[in-house]
Amino acid sequence: MTIARVTPDGLFHFQGDIWRCALGKGGIRADKTEGDGATPPGEMRLLRLLYRADRVAKPVTTLPVEPIGPDDGWCDAPTHRQYNRPVTLPFDVSHERLWRDDALYDIIGILDWNIEPVVPHRGSAIFLHIARPAFAPTEGCVALELPALQQAISRGLSGVMVVG
């Protein structure tokens, strides 16, 4: 695996480069739970990439890549059978809309946090995505500026190691 190391001071170390990144507003927490705003520590593989084909070019990568559309979402309801899974909108319980008005999810890397098996309340939608202006904290994801994210992906990024 070609892994980036992410440190608590918001730095993303990858193949000799160091980029600033945003982490969860709840810090890095080993006892990650749904809604705590924390980024979980540990090694997480990058499973696949999603992207807004109307806004950005298809990412250059060997990973599976799929475009997203207006009806794509991600279930974040801890007691639902689709918890931490992609869903089609409209969806009758709590979820994230992947097709956003802002650019945060123009490229989304699906990290393998709480994927197999899914544990209720352990946290959902832990993604690698585009950072907000001034690297404002995320809800638990790791976020980079678009050029850094595209560069890391094109250079074979296959996972992140979040150091707690």
C-alpha positions in Angstrom: 0.0 0.0 0.0 1.1 3.6 -0.7 -0.1 5.2 2.6 -0.1 8.8 3.7 0.7 9.6 7.4 -1.7 12.1 8.9 -0.6 13.7 12.2 -2.7 15.4 14.9 -1.3 18.9 13.9 -3.1 18.6 10.6 -0.3 17.6 8.3 -0.6 15.0 5.5 2.8 13.4 4.8 2.9 11.6 1.5 5.9 10.5 -0.6 8.2 13.3 0.7 5.5 16.0 0.4 3.7 17.6 3.4 0.3 19.2 2.9 -2.0 20.8 5.4 -5.2 18.9 6.0 -8.3 19.3 8.1 -9.4 16.8 10.7 -12.4 16.3 12.8 -13.6 19.0 15.1 -13.6 16.4 17.9 -9.9 15.7 17.4 -8.5 12.2 16.9 -10.3 9.7 19.2 -9.7 6.0 19.5 -13.2 5.6 21.0 -14.9 7.1 17.9 -18.7 7.2 18.0 -21.4 8.5 15.7 -21.8 12.2 15.9 -18.7 13.0 18.0 -17.0 14.9 15.2 -13.8 12.9 15.8 -11.4 11.4 13.3 -10.5 7.8 14.1 -6.8 6.9 14.4 -5.3 4.0 12.6 -4.6 2.7 9.1 -7.5 3.0 6.7 -7.5 1.7 3.1 -8.8 3.9 0.3 -11.5 1.6 -1.1 -12.8 3.6 -4.0 -13.3 7.2 -5.3 -16.5 9.1 -6.1 -16.5 12.3 -8.0 -18.7 15.1 -9.4 -18.2 14.7 -13.2 -19.9 18.0 -13.8 -17.2 19.8 -11.7 -13.9 17.8 -11.9 -12.2 15.5 -14.2 -12.3 11.8 -13.4 -9.5 11.1 -10.9 -6.4 9.4 -12.3 -5.9 6.3 -10.2 -5.9 2.5 -10.2 -8.7 2.5 -7.6 -12.3 1.9 -8.6 -13.9 5.3 -9.6 -17.6 6.2 -10.0 -19.4 9.4 -10.7 -22.0 10.6 -8.2 -25.4 12.0 -9.0 -28.0 14.2 -7.2 -29.7 11.1 -5.7 -26.6 9.7 -4.0 -26.4 9.7 -0.2 -24.7 7.9 2.7 -26.7 6.5 5.7 -25.6 7.8 9.1 -28.5 6.4 11.2 -26.7 4.0 13.6 -29.7 1.7 14.1 -30.6 1.4 10.4 -29.6 -1.7 8.4 -28.0 0.6 5.8 -25.8 2.3 8.4 -22.5 3.5 6.9 -23.5 2.4 3.4 -24.3 4.3 0.2 -28.1 4.9 -0.3 -30.3 6.4 -2.9 -32.2 9.6 -2.1 -34.8 10.3 -1.0 -34.0 8.2 2.0 -36.3 8.1 5.1 -33.7 8.2 7.9 -30.6 10.3 8.7 -28.1 10.5 5.9 -25.5 12.7 4.2 -26.2 14.0 0.7 -23.1 13.4 -1.5 -24.2 15.8 -4.2 -23.4 19.1 -2.4 -23.8 22.7 -3.3 -20.2 23.4 -2.0 -17.2 21.6 -3.4 -16.3 19.4 -0.4 -17.5 16.2 -2.0 -16.4 16.9 -5.6 -13.9 14.1 -4.9 -14.6 11.6 -2.2 -12.3 8.8 -1.1 -14.2 6.1 0.7 -12.0 5.0 3.7 -12.6 1.6 5.2 -13.5 2.8 8.7 -16.3 0.7 10.1 -17.0 -0.9 6.8 -16.6 -4.7 7.3 -18.2 -5.4 9.6 -20.3 -2.4 10.3 -20.7 -1.7 14.0 -23.7 0.5 15.0 -22.7 3.8 16.5 -19.0 3.4 15.7 -19.0 6.2 13.1 -20.0 6.6 9.5 -19.0 8.4 6.4 -15.3 8.7 7.2 -14.0 10.1 3.9 -11.0 11.7 2.4 -12.4 14.8 0.7 -11.8 18.5 -0.2 -11.1 20.9 2.6 -13.3 23.9 3.5 -11.7 27.3 3.2 -9.0 27.9 5.9 -9.1 24.1 6.7 -12.1 24.4 8.9 -12.6 21.2 10.9 -14.6 18.3 9.4 -17.1 16.0 11.0 -14.5 13.3 11.3 -13.0 13.1 7.8 -9.6 13.9 6.5 -9.7 16.8 4.0 -7.1 18.3 1.6 -7.1 21.2 -0.8 -8.2 19.9 -4.3 -4.8 20.1 -6.0 -3.1 18.1 -3.2 -5.9 15.5 -3.2 -5.6 15.1 -6.9 -1.9 14.9 -6.8 -1.9 12.2 -4.0 -4.5 10.2 -5.8 -2.6 10.3 -9.1 0.6 9.2 -7.4 -1.0 6.0 -6.1 -2.4 6.9 -2.7 -4.1 3.8 -1.4 -4.7 4.6 2.3 -4.0 6.9 5.3 -2.5 6.2 8.7 -4.0 8.7 11.1 -1.7 9.0 14.1 -3.5 9.6 17.4 
